Amino acid sequence: MPIGTAAQDVRAAQAFIIAIVPLDEVGVDLGDGAEAGEFAGLDGALERAGKNFGEGQSAQSCAEEAGILTAAFGEREVGETGMLAGVAYDANGRTQGGMGADCVDYDGDGLLDLVKTNFSDEMPNLYHNEGKAFFTDVTAAAGMGGETRSVKWGTGFLDFDDDGQPDILIVSGSIYPPGTGTHHLLAQTESKLILMRNLDGHRFTNVSDQAGPAFLDSRCGRGAAFGDIFNTGRISVAVNNLNDYPSLLRNELPSTNSWLLLKLVGTATNRAAIGSRVVVTANNRRQVQEVRSGGSFCSQSDLRLHFGLGTAKEARVQVCWLGGAEEALDHVPANRLVVVKEGKGIISQEAF
């Protein structure tokens, strides 16, 4: 949604207040088996999320020095295509200390783009998908070149104001908590959450200082999982902190924009529909997301897909199931959870 004036932009950002919610209020076990509901498995190994980039290629993205993009061509052939795809290095040809990653179509062109977090004194990477599994590093041009403080870990695209333009949240934290270890005796560290608002599908601006008290605290963050845990049509975030209790950030933005929450149930494909793709069209704007089993950094987010619809009251939904079957659903009403079962279409709707 284009921003009309600077004053409008400030008002919109100030309206986004994230509250810190005690985790025991939402049934979170803080014992040895810590969990944050179905969508926030913050413990366990980093999952390399499978991604399909629009040209019949299924890919995985991670980063250890040079970025790695593993592509599957058909059912049997697999190859590493990071350098050819343009994601192995930054725009200056340098390797980086990659940490977390996520993908979504942030500019509405129907292709999945990538965000990757990196070490301290390094910018995160925003890779724009140019098609045919080739990417361009647009970090500086997109306004994210100044985000170099501390080590950046978990990250994800989320549409916090439901305007149909996915924003970016980044978790940061030093390698060691301040004052611990023999090589890290800093009393203070700038390890804060970073919220980048999508202005027009091309540029982002940092609105962290207007996003509520949770973004003002300096904590040693690691993983971040995203989901509509309160069933309000707003995405909340669970953050895993090092040597500290987790944070649960509730989105309390009083937005008038519409939204759509989709849950896919597979039959011929896996029941969770992991690997399936959804295209939502509303107000002549197209958005693409996929159901993934892991991402960010050491995190598992909500398997339901959240789409901001702006002022639209309905949307067209196209589902491409992992097995290749496709379904098209017209005039799907906004502001509700819609469950789609493979081969049967919509089987339930719930308005929040």
ROKOLSE-549589 format. One line per field, with one value per atom (N, C-alpha, C): atom name; x, y, z. Coordinates in steps of 0.2 Angstrom, whole numbers, plus 5000, padded with zeros to 4 digits. Atoms other than C-alpha are relative to their C-alpha. Last residue first. Example, Ala and Ser with C-alpha at 12.3 -4.5 7.8 and 13.67 -1.06 7.14 Angstrom:
! residues 2
atom (N_CA_C_N_CA_C)
xx (4996_5068_4996_5004_5062_5004)
yy (4994_4995_5005_4994_4978_5006)
zz (4999_5036_5003_5000_5039_5000)
***
This chain:
! residues 352
atom (N_CA_C_N_CA_C_N_CA_C_N_CA_C_N_CA_C_N_CA_C_N_CA_C_N_CA_C_N_CA_C_N_CA_C_N_CA_C_N_CA_C_N_CA_C_N_CA_C_N_CA_C_N_CA_C_N_CA_C_N_CA_C_N_CA_C_N_CA_C_N_CA_C_N_CA_C_N_CA_C_N_CA_C_N_CA_C_N_CA_C_N_CA_C_N_CA_C_N_CA_C_N_CA_C_N_CA_C_N_CA_C_N_CA_C_N_CA_C_N_CA_C_N_CA_C_N_CA_C_N_CA_C_N_CA_C_N_CA_C_N_CA_C_N_CA_C_N_CA_C_N_CA_C_N_CA_C_N_CA_C_N_CA_C_N_CA_C_N_CA_C_N_CA_C_N_CA_C_N_CA_C_N_CA_C_N_CA_C_N_CA_C_N_CA_C_N_CA_C_N_CA_C_N_CA_C_N_CA_C_N_CA_C_N_CA_C_N_CA_C_N_CA_C_N_CA_C_N_CA_C_N_CA_C_N_CA_C_N_CA_C_N_CA_C_N_CA_C_N_CA_C_N_CA_C_N_CA_C_N_CA_C_N_CA_C_N_CA_C_N_CA_C_N_CA_C_N_CA_C_N_CA_C_N_CA_C_N_CA_C_N_CA_C_N_CA_C_N_CA_C_N_CA_C_N_CA_C_N_CA_C_N_CA_C_N_CA_C_N_CA_C_N_CA_C_N_CA_C_N_CA_C_N_CA_C_N_CA_C_N_CA_C_N_CA_C_N_CA_C_N_CA_C_N_CA_C_N_CA_C_N_CA_C_N_CA_C_N_CA_C_N_CA_C_N_CA_C_N_CA_C_N_CA_C_N_CA_C_N_CA_C_N_CA_C_N_CA_C_N_CA_C_N_CA_C_N_CA_C_N_CA_C_N_CA_C_N_CA_C_N_CA_C_N_CA_C_N_CA_C_N_CA_C_N_CA_C_N_CA_C_N_CA_C_N_CA_C_N_CA_C_N_CA_C_N_CA_C_N_CA_C_N_CA_C_N_CA_C_N_CA_C_N_CA_C_N_CA_C_N_CA_C_N_CA_C_N_CA_C_N_CA_C_N_CA_C_N_CA_C_N_CA_C_N_CA_C_N_CA_C_N_CA_C_N_CA_C_N_CA_C_N_CA_C_N_CA_C_N_CA_C_N_CA_C_N_CA_C_N_CA_C_N_CA_C_N_CA_C_N_CA_C_N_CA_C_N_CA_C_N_CA_C_N_CA_C_N_CA_C_N_CA_C_N_CA_C_N_CA_C_N_CA_C_N_CA_C_N_CA_C_N_CA_C_N_CA_C_N_CA_C_N_CA_C_N_CA_C_N_CA_C_N_CA_C_N_CA_C_N_CA_C_N_CA_C_N_CA_C_N_CA_C_N_CA_C_N_CA_C_N_CA_C_N_CA_C_N_CA_C_N_CA_C_N_CA_C_N_CA_C_N_CA_C_N_CA_C_N_CA_C_N_CA_C_N_CA_C_N_CA_C_N_CA_C_N_CA_C_N_CA_C_N_CA_C_N_CA_C_N_CA_C_N_CA_C_N_CA_C_N_CA_C_N_CA_C_N_CA_C_N_CA_C_N_CA_C_N_CA_C_N_CA_C_N_CA_C_N_CA_C_N_CA_C_N_CA_C_N_CA_C_N_CA_C_N_CA_C_N_CA_C_N_CA_C_N_CA_C_N_CA_C_N_CA_C_N_CA_C_N_CA_C_N_CA_C_N_CA_C_N_CA_C_N_CA_C_N_CA_C_N_CA_C_N_CA_C_N_CA_C_N_CA_C_N_CA_C_N_CA_C_N_CA_C_N_CA_C_N_CA_C_N_CA_C_N_CA_C_N_CA_C_N_CA_C_N_CA_C_N_CA_C_N_CA_C_N_CA_C_N_CA_C_N_CA_C_N_CA_C_N_CA_C_N_CA_C_N_CA_C_N_CA_C_N_CA_C_N_CA_C_N_CA_C_N_CA_C_N_CA_C_N_CA_C_N_CA_C_N_CA_C_N_CA_C_N_CA_C_N_CA_C_N_CA_C_N_CA_C_N_CA_C_N_CA_C_N_CA_C_N_CA_C_N_CA_C_N_CA_C_N_CA_C_N_CA_C_N_CA_C_N_CA_C_N_CA_C_N_CA_C_N_CA_C_N_CA_C_N_CA_C_N_CA_C_N_CA_C_N_CA_C_N_CA_C_N_CA_C_N_CA_C_N_CA_C_N_CA_C_N_CA_C_N_CA_C_N_CA_C_N_CA_C_N_CA_C_N_CA_C_N_CA_C_N_CA_C_N_CA_C_N_CA_C_N_CA_C_N_CA_C_N_CA_C_N_CA_C_N_CA_C_N_CA_C_N_CA_C_N_CA_C_N_CA_C_N_CA_C_N_CA_C_N_CA_C_N_CA_C_N_CA_C_N_CA_C_N_CA_C_N_CA_C_N_CA_C_N_CA_C_N_CA_C_N_CA_C_N_CA_C_N_CA_C_N_CA_C_N_CA_C_N_CA_C_N_CA_C_N_CA_C_N_CA_C_N_CA_C_N_CA_C_N_CA_C_N_CA_C_N_CA_C_N_CA_C_N_CA_C_N_CA_C_N_CA_C_N_CA_C_N_CA_C_N_CA_C_N_CA_C_N_CA_C_N_CA_C_N_CA_C_N_CA_C_N_CA_C_N_CA_C_N_CA_C_N_CA_C_N_CA_C_N_CA_C_N_CA_C)
xx (4997_4937_4997_4998_4927_5002_5001_4928_5002_4998_4927_4998_5002_4926_5002_5004_4928_4997_5001_4934_4995_5001_4939_5000_5006_4937_4998_5005_4952_4992_4999_4964_4995_4998_4956_5001_5001_4955_5003_4996_4952_4998_5003_4948_5004_4996_4951_4996_5002_4942_5005_5000_4944_4997_4995_4940_4999_5000_4928_5006_4999_4933_5000_5004_4926_5000_5002_4934_4996_5006_4943_4999_5001_4955_4993_5007_4962_5000_5001_4978_4992_5007_4985_4999_5001_5004_4993_5001_5008_4999_4993_5014_5000_4998_4997_5006_4996_4995_5003_4996_4981_5004_4998_4974_5005_4995_4964_5001_4999_4954_5006_4994_4950_4999_5000_4936_5007_5005_4933_5000_5005_4948_4996_5007_4955_4995_5001_4972_4993_5004_4972_4999_5004_4985_4997_4999_4989_4996_5004_4992_5002_4997_4997_4995_5005_4993_5003_5001_5008_4995_5007_5012_5000_5006_5031_4993_5005_5045_4994_5007_5061_4995_5002_5080_4993_4994_5083_4998_4998_5070_5007_4997_5064_5003_4995_5055_5003_4999_5041_5005_4994_5035_5001_5000_5018_5007_5000_5021_5000_4997_5017_5000_4998_5013_5003_4995_5004_5001_4999_4995_5005_4993_4988_5000_4995_4973_5007_4999_4963_5006_5005_4965_5002_5001_4974_4994_5006_4980_5000_5000_4993_4993_5006_4996_5001_4999_5010_4993_5006_5011_5001_4998_5028_4995_4993_5021_5002_5000_5002_5007_4998_5001_5001_5006_4992_5001_5000_5006_4994_4994_5000_5000_4995_4986_5007_5003_4975_5005_4999_4982_4997_5001_4974_5002_5001_4978_5001_4997_4975_4999_5002_4972_5004_4996_4971_4998_5002_4965_5004_4995_4966_4997_5003_4957_5006_4999_4964_4997_5006_4956_5001_5000_4972_4992_5007_4971_4999_5002_4989_4993_5006_4990_4998_5001_5003_4993_5007_5007_4999_5002_5026_4993_5005_5030_4997_5005_5047_4994_5002_5057_4996_5007_5065_4998_5005_5084_4993_4999_5101_4994_4995_5099_5001_4995_5082_5006_4996_5070_5006_4993_5057_5004_4996_5039_5007_4994_5030_5003_4996_5012_5007_4995_5003_5004_4993_4987_5005_4999_4970_5007_5002_4965_5000_5005_4967_4996_5006_4978_4994_5002_4992_4994_5006_4992_4998_5007_5009_4995_5005_5028_4993_5005_5043_4994_5007_5059_4995_5005_5075_4994_4998_5090_4995_5005_5089_5003_4996_5101_4996_5000_5090_5004_4994_5091_5001_4996_5074_5005_4995_5067_5005_4995_5058_5005_4996_5048_5005_4995_5042_5005_5002_5032_5006_5004_5034_4998_5007_5039_4996_5001_5058_4993_4999_5058_4998_5005_5051_5000_5000_5065_4996_4997_5061_4999_5002_5059_5003_4996_5059_4997_4993_5053_5004_4998_5035_5007_5003_5029_5002_5004_5033_4996_5000_5038_4995_5006_5041_5001_5000_5057_4993_5006_5056_5001_5000_5072_4994_5004_5073_5000_5007_5087_4996_5003_5104_4993_5006_5114_4997_5000_5125_4994_5006_5129_5001_5006_5141_4994_5004_5153_4994_5002_5164_4996_5006_5165_4998_4999_5181_4995_4993_5182_5001_4995_5163_5006_4998_5149_5005_4997_5146_5002_4996_5134_5003_5003_5127_5004_5001_5138_4996_4998_5137_4999_4993_5128_5001_4997_5110_5007_4993_5098_5002_4997_5081_5007_4993_5075_5001_4997_5057_5006_4995_5052_5002_4995_5036_5006_4997_5025_5006_4992_5015_5004_4998_4996_5007_5001_4991_5002_5005_4988_4999_5005_4998_4994_5002_5010_4994_5004_5012_4997_5006_5026_4996_5005_5042_4993_5006_5054_4996_5003_5070_4994_5007_5080_4997_5002_5098_4994_5007_5107_4998_5001_5123_4993_5001_5125_5000_4998_5123_4999_4994_5123_5002_5001_5106_5006_4998_5111_4999_4993_5110_5003_4998_5092_5007_5000_5084_5003_5006_5079_5000_5005_5093_4993_4999_5105_4995_5000_5099_5000_5002_5095_4999_5000_5105_4998_4996_5099_5000_5002_5092_5005_4995_5091_4998_4995_5080_5006_4996_5072_5005_5003_5064_5006_5001_5072_4997_5001_5069_4999_5006_5075_5000_4999_5088_4993_5006_5088_5001_5000_5104_4992_5004_5107_5000_5007_5121_4996_5002_5137_4993_4997_5145_4999_4999_5139_5004_4996_5135_5000_4993_5121_5004_4996_5103_5007_4995_5095_5004_4996_5080_5004_4997_5074_5003_4994_5061_5003_4997_5048_5007_4994_5041_5002_5001_5023_5006_4999_5027_4999_5006_5019_5001_5002_5034_4994_5001_5037_4998_5000_5035_4998_5006_5041_5000_5002_5056_4993_5007_5065_4999_5002_5083_4992_5007_5093_4998_5003_5112_4993_5007_5124_4997_5001_5142_4992_5003_5145_4999_5003_5156_4997_4997_5160_4996_4996_5156_5003_4993_5151_5004_5000_5132_5007_5004_5133_5001_4996_5139_4996_4994_5132_5004_5000_5115_5006_4998_5117_4999_5006_5108_5001_5004_5124_4994_4996_5134_4996_4999_5121_5003_5000_5117_5000_4999_5121_5000_4994_5113_5001_4999_5100_5007_4994_5093_5000_4993_5081_5006_5000_5063_5006_5004_5064_5000_5002_5078_4996_5002_5081_4996_5006_5090_4999_5000_5102_4993_5007_5106_5000_5001_5121_4993_5007_5127_4999_5004_5146_4993_4996_5151_4997_4994_5139_5006_4994_5122_5006_4997_5106_5006_4996_5093_5003_4999_5084_5005_4993_5077_5000_5001_5063_5007_4994_5064_4998_4999_5050_5005_4998_5053_5001_5004_5044_5001_4999_5056_4997_5001_5050_5000_5003_5057_4999_5001_5061_4996_5006_5066_5000_4999_5082_4994_5003_5078_5001_5002_5090_4997_4995_5091_4997_4999_5080_5005_4995_5071_5001_4994_5060_5006_4995_5045_5007_4994_5033_5005_4996_5018_5007_4998_5010_5004_5006_5011_5002_5005_5026_4994_5003_5037_4996_5003_5050_4997_5003_5052_4997_4994_5065_4997_4996_5052_5005_4993_5045_5005_4996_5029_5007_4994_5018_5004_4998_5000_5006_5002_4996_5002_5007_4995_4998_5005_5011_4993_5001_5020_4996_4997_5018_4998_5005_5014_5003_4997_5026_4995_5000_5015_5004_4999_5019_5001_4997_5012_5000_4998_5009_5004_5006_4999_5002_5002_5015_4994_4995_5020_4999_5001_5004_5005_5006_5004_4999_4999_5022_4994_4996_5018_5002_5004_5003_5004_5004_5014_4996_4995_5027_4996_4996_5013_5004_5002_5003_5005_5000_5012_4999_4996_5008_4999_5004_5000_5004)
yy (4998_4930_5007_4993_4922_5001_4997_4903_5007_4993_4894_5002_4997_4875_5007_5005_4862_5004_4997_4874_4995_4993_4863_5002_4998_4845_5007_5003_4838_5001_5002_4843_4996_5007_4851_4998_5002_4870_4992_5006_4877_4997_5004_4896_4993_5006_4906_4996_5006_4923_4994_5000_4941_4993_4998_4940_5000_4994_4931_5001_5002_4919_5006_4997_4925_4997_4993_4912_5003_4998_4896_5008_4993_4888_5002_4998_4871_5007_4993_4863_5001_4998_4845_5007_4997_4844_5002_5005_4832_5002_5002_4847_4994_5005_4855_4997_5005_4871_4995_5004_4881_4995_5006_4896_4996_5005_4908_4995_5006_4923_4996_5002_4936_4994_5007_4945_4999_5004_4961_4993_5005_4970_4996_4998_4986_4995_4993_4979_5001_4998_4960_5007_4994_4954_5002_4995_4936_5006_4994_4923_5005_4994_4905_5006_4996_4891_5006_5003_4880_5004_5002_4892_4997_4995_4894_4997_5002_4882_5004_4998_4889_4996_5005_4885_5001_5003_4901_4995_4995_4908_4997_4994_4892_5004_4997_4875_5006_5004_4864_5003_5003_4875_4997_5003_4879_4997_5007_4891_4997_5003_4909_4992_5008_4919_4998_5002_4936_4993_5008_4944_4999_5001_4962_4993_5000_4967_4999_4994_4971_5001_4995_4954_5007_4993_4939_5004_4997_4924_5007_4993_4912_5003_4997_4896_5007_4992_4884_5003_4998_4866_5008_5000_4860_5003_4997_4855_4999_4997_4850_5004_4993_4845_5005_4997_4829_5008_5001_4824_5005_4997_4824_4999_5004_4813_5002_5007_4820_4995_5005_4836_4994_5007_4849_4995_5005_4867_4993_5006_4881_4994_5006_4898_4994_5006_4914_4994_5007_4929_4995_5005_4948_4993_5007_4964_4995_5004_4982_4992_5001_4992_4996_4999_4990_4999_4999_4992_5002_4994_4986_5000_4996_4975_5006_4994_4962_5003_5000_4951_5006_4994_4947_5000_5000_4932_5007_4994_4933_4998_4998_4918_5006_5003_4917_5003_4996_4921_4997_5000_4912_5005_5004_4915_5002_4996_4922_4996_5004_4912_5004_4999_4924_4996_5003_4920_5000_5003_4932_4997_4999_4937_4996_5004_4939_5002_4996_4948_4995_4998_4940_5004_4993_4939_5003_5000_4920_5007_4998_4922_5000_5004_4912_5002_4997_4920_4996_5003_4914_5004_4995_4918_4996_5004_4909_5005_4996_4918_4996_5002_4910_5005_5005_4919_4998_5004_4934_4995_5004_4941_4995_5007_4955_4996_5003_4974_4993_5004_4981_4997_4995_4995_4996_4999_4983_5005_5006_4975_5001_5001_4993_4993_5003_4996_4999_5007_4997_4998_4998_5016_4993_4996_5013_5002_5003_4998_5004_4997_5007_4997_5003_5004_5004_4995_5008_4997_5001_4996_5005_4998_4999_4999_4999_4990_5002_5006_4983_5001_5000_5001_4994_4994_5004_5000_5000_4987_5006_4999_4991_5000_4996_4984_5000_5000_4979_5004_4996_4975_4999_5002_4967_5006_4999_4973_4997_5006_4967_5001_4997_4984_4993_5002_4977_5002_4999_4983_4998_4999_4978_5001_4994_4970_5001_4997_4956_5007_4995_4945_5003_4996_4935_5005_4997_4926_5005_5003_4921_5004_5007_4931_4998_5002_4950_4993_4995_4953_4998_4995_4937_5005_5001_4928_5005_5007_4927_4998_5002_4944_4993_5002_4945_4999_4999_4951_4998_5001_4945_5001_5003_4952_5000_5000_4956_4996_5004_4960_5001_4996_4967_4995_5003_4959_5004_5000_4970_4998_5004_4966_5000_4996_4980_4997_5003_4968_5004_4995_4980_4997_4999_4966_5005_4994_4958_5003_4999_4946_5006_4996_4940_5000_5003_4931_5006_4995_4932_4997_5002_4923_5006_5008_4927_4999_5001_4944_4993_5006_4947_4999_5006_4965_4994_5001_4981_4993_5004_4980_4999_5005_4986_4996_4998_5001_4996_5000_4993_5002_5004_4989_5000_4996_5003_4996_5001_4992_5004_4996_4999_4999_4993_4993_5004_4997_4976_5007_4993_4973_5003_4997_4957_5008_4994_4950_5003_4995_4932_5006_4996_4919_5006_5002_4904_5004_5006_4906_4999_5005_4923_4995_4997_4939_4995_5006_4934_5003_4999_4949_4994_5002_4944_5000_5001_4954_4999_5000_4951_5000_5006_4956_5001_4999_4969_4994_5002_4964_5002_4995_4973_4997_4993_4958_5004_4998_4942_5007_5001_4939_5002_4996_4937_4998_5004_4931_5005_4996_4937_4996_5003_4928_5006_4996_4932_4997_5000_4920_5003_5004_4925_5000_5008_4930_4996_5002_4949_4992_5001_4955_4998_4994_4964_4998_4993_4954_5005_4996_4936_5007_4998_4926_5005_4998_4918_5001_5001_4916_5002_4999_4914_4999_5002_4914_5002_5003_4914_4997_5001_4918_4997_5005_4924_4999_4997_4933_4994_5005_4930_5003_5002_4945_4994_5006_4948_4997_4999_4966_4994_4996_4963_5002_4994_4949_5004_4995_4931_5007_5002_4914_5006_5000_4920_4998_4993_4925_5000_4997_4909_5007_4999_4903_5004_4995_4905_5002_4994_4896_5005_4995_4882_5007_4994_4866_5006_4997_4851_5007_4995_4838_5003_4996_4827_5005_5004_4813_5005_5004_4820_4997_5006_4835_4996_5000_4847_4994_5006_4849_5000_5001_4864_4993_5006_4867_4999_5001_4885_4993_5006_4888_5000_5002_4905_4994_4999_4907_4997_4996_4908_5001_5001_4895_5003_4996_4900_4998_4999_4891_5004_4994_4890_4999_4999_4874_5006_4998_4873_5000_4999_4865_5001_5002_4869_5001_5007_4869_4998_5003_4887_4993_4998_4896_4998_4993_4897_5001_5001_4881_5007_4995_4881_4999_5001_4868_5005_5000_4875_4999_4997_4870_5000_5003_4867_5004_4995_4873_4996_4998_4859_5005_5005_4858_5003_5004_4870_4996_4996_4885_4996_5005_4874_5003_4997_4889_4995_4997_4885_5002_5004_4871_5004_5002_4880_4997_4994_4889_4998_4999_4874_5006_4993_4871_5000_5001_4852_5007_5002_4855_4999_5005_4866_4998_4997_4882_4995_5003_4874_5002_5002_4886_4997_5007_4886_4998_5003_4904_4992_4998_4913_4996_5004_4904_5001_5006_4913_4995_5006_4930_4993_5004_4942_4994_5006_4956_4996_5001_4968_4994_5007_4974_4999_5001_4991_4992_5007_4995_4999_5004_5011_4993_4999_5021_4996_5003_5014_5000_5007_5019_4996_5002_5036_4993_5000_5039_4997_5006_5033_5000_5006_5045_4994_5001_5059_4994_5003_5055_5000_4995_5056_4998_4994_5045_5006_4996_5028_5008_4994_5016_5005_4994_5000_5006)
zz (4994_5070_5002_4999_5057_5007_4994_5054_5001_4999_5038_5007_4995_5034_5000_4995_5021_5006_4993_5007_5004_4999_4992_5007_4998_4991_5001_5004_4981_5002_5007_4994_4997_5000_5009_4993_5007_5011_5000_5000_5029_4993_5005_5029_4999_5001_5044_4995_4997_5043_4998_4993_5039_5003_4996_5020_5008_4996_5010_5005_4993_4996_5005_4995_4980_5007_5001_4969_5006_4996_4973_5000_5000_4961_5004_4999_4964_5000_4999_4957_5002_5001_4958_5002_5007_4956_4999_5005_4971_4993_5001_4982_4994_4995_4980_4998_5003_4970_5005_4996_4978_4995_5004_4970_5004_4998_4980_4996_5004_4974_5002_5004_4987_4996_5002_4996_4996_4996_5006_4998_5004_4999_5005_4999_5009_4996_5001_5012_5001_5006_5009_4999_4999_5022_4993_5006_5019_5002_4999_5033_4994_5004_5029_5001_5003_5042_4996_5006_5046_4996_5001_5060_4993_5000_5062_4999_5004_5067_5001_4998_5073_4995_4995_5074_5002_4997_5064_5006_4995_5052_5003_5002_5044_5005_4996_5046_4997_4994_5039_5005_4999_5025_5007_4994_5017_5001_5000_5003_5007_4994_5000_4999_5001_4984_5007_4995_4984_4999_4999_4969_5005_4997_4969_5002_5005_4958_5002_5002_4973_4995_4998_4979_4999_5004_4972_5003_4998_4983_4996_5003_4977_5001_5000_4988_4996_5001_4986_4999_5005_4993_5000_5007_5000_4995_5000_5017_4993_5006_5015_4999_4998_5033_4994_4996_5028_5001_4993_5015_5004_4998_4997_5008_5004_4991_5002_5000_5006_4996_5006_5011_5001_4998_5023_4994_5005_5020_5003_4998_5032_4995_5003_5026_5003_4997_5036_4997_5001_5026_5003_5000_5030_4999_5000_5029_5000_5006_5034_5001_5004_5047_4994_5007_5058_4998_5002_5077_4993_5005_5079_4999_4998_5094_4996_5004_5088_5002_5003_5102_4996_5003_5105_4997_5005_5115_4999_5000_5123_4995_5006_5129_5000_5002_5146_4993_4998_5147_4998_4992_5145_5002_4997_5126_5007_4998_5120_5004_4996_5109_5002_5001_5101_5006_4994_5098_4999_5001_5086_5007_4994_5084_4998_4998_5067_5006_4999_5067_5001_5006_5061_5000_5000_5079_4993_5005_5081_5000_4996_5097_4995_4994_5090_5003_4997_5073_5006_5001_5068_5004_5002_5067_5000_5003_5075_5000_5001_5079_4996_5005_5085_5000_5005_5093_4995_5004_5104_4995_5004_5117_4996_4997_5124_4995_5002_5123_5003_4996_5126_4996_4996_5115_5004_5005_5102_5003_5001_5116_4995_4995_5122_4998_4993_5106_5004_5000_5087_5007_5000_5085_5001_4995_5088_5001_4994_5077_5006_4995_5062_5007_4993_5050_5005_4995_5032_5007_4993_5018_5004_4995_4999_5007_5002_4984_5005_5004_4987_4998_5006_4992_4996_5002_5010_4994_5008_5017_4998_5003_5036_4992_5006_5043_4997_5004_5061_4994_5005_5071_4996_5005_5088_4994_5000_5099_4994_5003_5103_5000_5004_5105_4997_5007_5119_4996_5004_5136_4993_4996_5150_4996_5001_5138_5005_4994_5145_4999_5002_5130_5007_5005_5129_4998_4999_5145_4995_5004_5145_5002_4999_5152_4995_4993_5155_5001_4997_5140_5007_4996_5133_5003_4993_5121_5003_5000_5102_5007_5001_5102_5001_4993_5099_4999_4999_5085_5007_4993_5079_5000_4999_5062_5008_4993_5057_5001_4998_5039_5007_4996_5031_5002_4995_5018_5003_5001_5008_5005_5006_5007_4998_5006_5019_4994_5004_5034_4993_5001_5046_4995_4993_5053_4999_5002_5036_5006_4997_5041_4998_5003_5033_5003_5004_5044_4997_5005_5053_4997_5003_5067_4996_5000_5069_4997_5002_5067_4999_5004_5076_4999_4996_5083_4994_4993_5073_5002_5000_5053_5008_4995_5048_5001_4994_5038_5006_5000_5021_5007_4994_5023_5001_4994_5012_5006_4997_4997_5007_5004_4986_5004_5000_4999_4997_4993_5001_5001_5001_4982_5007_4993_4980_5000_5000_4963_5007_4995_4961_5000_4999_4948_5004_4994_4949_5000_5002_4932_5005_5004_4938_4998_5007_4944_4996_5005_4963_4993_5004_4974_4994_5007_4987_4996_5003_5003_4993_5008_5012_4999_5002_5030_4993_5001_5032_4999_5007_5040_4999_5005_5055_4993_4998_5066_4995_4994_5057_5001_5000_5044_5007_4995_5041_5001_4996_5025_5005_4995_5016_5004_4994_5000_5004_4999_4986_5007_4993_4980_5001_4999_4963_5007_5001_4959_5001_5007_4956_4999_5003_4972_4992_5005_4979_4995_4997_4995_4995_5006_4987_5003_5002_5002_4994_5007_5008_5000_5001_5025_4993_5007_5031_5000_5002_5047_4993_4994_5051_4998_5000_5037_5006_4994_5041_5000_4994_5024_5005_4996_5008_5007_4994_4998_5003_5001_4980_5006_5001_4983_4999_5007_4980_4999_5000_4993_4994_4997_4990_5000_4997_4986_5004_4993_4982_5004_4998_4963_5008_4999_4956_5003_5006_4948_5001_5004_4964_4994_4997_4974_4996_5005_4962_5003_4997_4971_4995_5001_4962_5004_4995_4963_4999_5000_4950_5005_4998_4954_5000_4994_4954_5003_5001_4942_5007_5007_4944_4999_5003_4963_4993_5004_4968_4998_5002_4983_4996_5002_4986_4996_5003_4997_4997_5000_5002_4996_5007_5003_5001_5004_5022_4993_4996_5029_4996_5001_5022_5005_4993_5020_4998_4999_5006_5007_4993_4999_5001_4997_4982_5007_4993_4972_5003_4996_4954_5007_5000_4941_5004_5007_4936_5001_5006_4950_4994_5002_4965_4993_5008_4974_4998_5004_4992_4993_5007_5005_4996_5002_5022_4992_5006_5029_4996_5005_5047_4993_5005_5060_4994_5006_5073_4995_5006_5088_4995_4999_5100_4994_5000_5095_5002_4997_5090_5000_4998_5088_5003_5005_5078_5002_5006_5088_4995_5005_5104_4994_5000_5112_4995_5006_5118_5000_5002_5131_4993_5006_5135_4997_5005_5149_4993_4997_5158_4995_5000_5151_5003_4995_5145_5000_5002_5136_5005_5000_5138_4998_5006_5132_5000_5002_5148_4994_4997_5154_4999_5004_5140_5004_4997_5148_4997_4997_5134_5004_4998_5129_5004_4993_5119_5002_4998_5102_5007_4993_5098_5001_4999_5079_5007_4998_5080_5001_4993_5080_5002_4996_5063_5008_5001_5055_5004_4996_5063_4999_4993_5057_5004_4998_5039_5007_5000_5038_5002_4994_5044_5000_4995_5030_5007_4997_5017_5006_5003_5005_5003_4994_5009_4997_5000_4995_5006_5000_5000_5000)
***
